[in-house]
């Protein structure tokens, strides 16, 4: 369902979300992730938008049929992970550009980001693994 470029971006996003764990395990991988860290917000926005698009316009309309099949369920899980990880990675950029004018929206966004940041590493690993499997299969 996803294109190769989207899946590669999802893998990169997942690895960025889990970068603190990866850097503690491998210095070389940590150095590579530090090079793309400045683009974290942009990658996060792209992953968030693509995940929302596929979920709202492709999966939601065919939800009943997709749940019955392993591949369809796998796609839904990947899309949800893309939305969550994309939000986490892009929150600082979204907050700076969109939420800075509205105090209530900024506060609610900060609360959601704080809750998701606690599970950022597992979400990132799950997204990277799901996207890699989708790329291979």
C-alpha positions in Angstrom: 0.0 0.0 0.0 2.8 2.4 0.8 5.5 3.4 -1.6 9.2 2.6 -1.0 10.1 6.3 -0.3 7.3 6.5 2.4 8.5 3.3 4.0 12.1 4.5 4.1 11.0 7.8 5.7 9.0 5.8 8.2 12.1 3.7 9.0 14.2 6.9 9.4 11.5 8.5 11.6 11.3 5.4 13.8 15.1 5.3 14.2 15.1 9.1 15.1 12.4 8.5 17.7 14.5 5.7 19.2 17.8 7.5 18.7 18.7 7.8 22.4 18.5 4.0 22.8 20.3 3.4 19.5 23.1 5.9 20.4 23.6 4.1 23.8 24.0 0.7 22.0 26.1 1.8 19.0 28.2 4.9 18.7 28.4 4.7 14.9 24.7 4.5 14.5 24.3 7.4 17.1 26.6 9.5 15.0 24.7 8.8 11.8 21.4 9.7 13.5 22.9 13.0 14.8 23.5 14.0 11.2 19.8 13.8 10.4 18.5 15.1 13.7 18.3 18.7 12.5 15.6 17.5 10.0 13.6 15.7 12.7 10.8 18.2 12.6 10.4 18.1 8.8 10.6 14.3 8.7 8.0 14.2 11.5 5.6 16.4 9.7 5.9 14.4 6.5 5.4 11.1 8.4 2.4 12.6 10.3 0.7 13.9 7.1 1.3 10.7 5.1 0.0 8.6 8.0 -3.1 10.7 8.4 -3.7 10.7 4.7 -3.5 7.0 4.3 -5.5 6.3 7.5 -8.3 8.8 6.8 -8.7 8.4 3.0 -7.7 4.7 2.4 -8.0 2.7 5.5 -11.0 4.2 7.3 -13.2 3.7 4.2 -12.2 0.0 4.0 -11.8 -0.7 7.7 -14.0 -3.8 7.8 -12.3 -5.5 5.0 -8.8 -4.5 6.2 -9.2 -5.9 9.7 -10.1 -9.3 8.3 -6.7 -9.7 6.6 -3.3 -9.7 8.3 -1.8 -7.4 5.6 -4.6 -4.9 6.1 -4.3 -4.9 9.9 -0.5 -4.5 9.5 -1.1 -1.4 7.3 -3.4 0.1 9.9 -0.9 -0.5 12.7 1.8 1.1 10.6 -0.3 4.1 9.8 -1.2 4.7 13.4 2.5 4.4 14.4 3.3 6.9 11.7 0.8 9.3 13.1 2.0 9.0 16.7 5.8 9.1 15.9 5.2 11.9 13.3 3.5 13.9 16.0 6.3 13.3 18.5 9.0 14.2 16.1 7.3 17.3 14.7 5.8 18.7 17.9 8.5 21.4 18.4 8.0 22.5 14.8 4.2 22.4 14.9 4.2 24.2 18.3 6.5 27.0 16.9 4.7 27.5 13.7 1.0 26.8 14.4 0.3 26.7 18.1 2.2 29.7 19.3 -0.7 32.0 18.8 -3.2 30.0 20.7 -2.5 29.3 24.4 -5.1 26.6 24.9 -4.0 24.7 21.8 -0.4 25.0 22.9 -1.1 23.7 26.4 -3.2 20.7 25.1 -0.5 19.9 22.5 2.2 20.0 25.2 0.2 17.6 27.4 -0.3 15.2 24.5 3.4 15.4 23.5 4.5 14.8 27.2 2.4 11.6 27.4 3.7 10.3 24.0 7.3 11.2 24.8 7.3 8.7 27.6 6.7 5.9 25.0 8.7 7.5 22.2 11.4 4.8 22.1 9.0 1.8 21.9 6.9 3.6 19.3 10.0 4.4 17.2 11.2 0.9 17.3 7.8 -0.5 16.4 7.5 1.9 13.5 11.0 1.1 12.2 10.3 -2.6 12.4 6.8 -2.4 10.8 8.1 -0.2 8.0 11.1 -2.5 7.4 8.8 -5.6 7.3 6.4 -3.8 4.9 9.4 -2.9 2.7 10.7 -6.5 2.7 7.3 -8.2 2.3 
